[in-house]
Amino acid sequence: MATIFSKIIAGEIPAYKVAEDEKHLAFLDVRPVKKGHVLAVPKKEIDYLFDMPQQDYLDLQDFARKVGVGLKKAVPCKRVGTAVVGLEVPHVHIHLIPMDRIEDISFSMPRLQFTAEEFQQLADSISREVQL
């Protein structure tokens, strides 16, 4: 059974994409903990980060780094925090979250809501800053 991320990658479910290469996709989390919360995923469906072949792991980290650099330019913040939780969706994903304080990366905080237009404007803004 395909995960929701595999369905996004296949184009079966829409997403606010911010970056894509032949092996990875980055898109806005639609239930963000902070404005600009992005998910970086491999296109190959793998459940657990440490089950990835080493080169695939390194490639995903490099992709996430490039997205994070662009994210920080588009959404001013002190840092872009990363988290790999892996409990919500059985498909490897790295959370990239703009942070000004440690609480900004807390998944126990209420999730933010934005309109479709706000999401699209934010995705476009981040996408312009990402250099793959």
N, C-alpha and C positions, 0 to 999 in steps of 0.2 A: 504494500500500500504506500503510495507516494505521500510524502509530508507536504504540509502547506508551503514550505519553501521550495520544494520540487515543483509544485504547481505554479508558484510565482515564476520560477526559472523557465518553465515551459510556456509561460504566457497564458495559462489557464485562469489565473487570478491576477488582477491588476496590482501594481505596486508603484510607489514613488521612488523610482530608481535614481541613484546618485552616481554610480560608476559600474562599469562592466568590462571584463576582458574575457578571453576565451575560456577561462577556468573558474571565474568568480563573479559574484554579483553583490552590490551593496545597495541597500534601499532603506528608506525611513521606517522605523518601528511605528506602527499605527497606534500603539499604546505606549507612548514614550514616557520615560521618567523625567526627561529634560528636553527642552526644545533642541532639535538637532540630533536626537538619538537615532543612530544608524546601526543596521545589522550588516555585517560582512559575512557572506556564506560561500562555500565552494559549490560549484554547480553539480559536482558528483555527490550523491547522497551518501553520507557517512554519519553514523549516529554519534560517535564519541571522538572528541578532539585527539586524544592520545592513541586512537586506533588508526589515525591517518598515517599513510606512508610518510617518511621524514621529509621528502622533497615537497609533497603536497602541503604538509604542515608549514614548512618554511615559505612556500609560495603564498599561502593564505595570510601568514603574518606580514609578508611584504606588501601584499595588496591592502590589508587593513591599515598598515602604516601610511601608505600613500593616501588612502581615503581620510585617515585621521588628520594628516597635514592639511588637506583641503578643507576638511570640516572646521578646523580651528580658524582658518582664514575667513570662512563664511559665517561662522557663529562665534563671535569673540568670547573667549573664556580663558581661564588660567591654564587649564590643561584639558586634554581629551583623555578621559579614563577608559580603560578597557576591562571587560569582564567576560568570562566564559562560564556560564552557569550550566547550560545543557539539560535542564530538567523539563522545560516547557515544550520544546519541539525536538524530536529525535533526529536532528540534522545539525551538524556542526555549525555554530554561528558565534561570531565575536560581536559583542555590544561595544559600540564606540559612542561615548557619552560626554558632551561638553560639560566641564565641571568648573565651578568657582569655589566650591566647598565640598567636603567629603560626603555630606548628605545627598548631594546631587546624583550620586551613583547608587543610591539605596532603592532596591526593588520593592521595599515595603511602603514606599511613599505612594500617595494617590497618583494614578496615571493621568497625564495631561490630555486635553482634547483640542483638536484644531479642525478647522473646516477643510474640505477638499482643496479649496483654492489656497489656503495657507500652507497645507502640506506640499502642494505642487510648487508654489513659489519658493519654499525652503529647499525642496529637492533640486530645483533649477539653480538656486544660488550655490548650493554645495557642489553640484555637478560642474559648474563653471570653474571652481577652484581646484578640483581633483586633477592631478597630472599623472596619468598612468604610463 
